[in-house]
Amino acid sequence: MWNGRGSNVRATRDRDGRRSRQQAKITAKREDRGNRQRSRRWDCKRREREREASWAAVRWRSRLLVGDWDPRAEIATPGRRIDLNARETSTWQRSPR
């Protein structure tokens, strides 16, 4: 198949006697490369989303386990400063009402 030329060069004629599919093969390779990179990027994004989701689930579960979760915990009132960015802080560690 390779004929000792480049990996993208086919024989002058293929089995059916048609002229070489060289250019088509080159384009196919180029497209494949693009797709591979795109899918890798998408994979990263997907993993990131899954990480975020799993963290949300962990927080939710820990609150349910402790059993002291109330909807008001999500709403920051003047007396209660809630650090929305802190992943480790849970309901029972927040500043008192």
VENVENFEN-V726816 format. One record per helix or strand of 2 or more residues. SS is the DSSP state (2 for helix, 1 for strand). FROM is the first residue (numbers start at 1). TO is the last residue. If there is no record, write none. Layout:
ss = <SS SS>
from = <FROM FROM>
to = <TO TO>
//
This chain:
ss = <2 2 2>
from = <22 71 91>
to = <66 74 93>
//
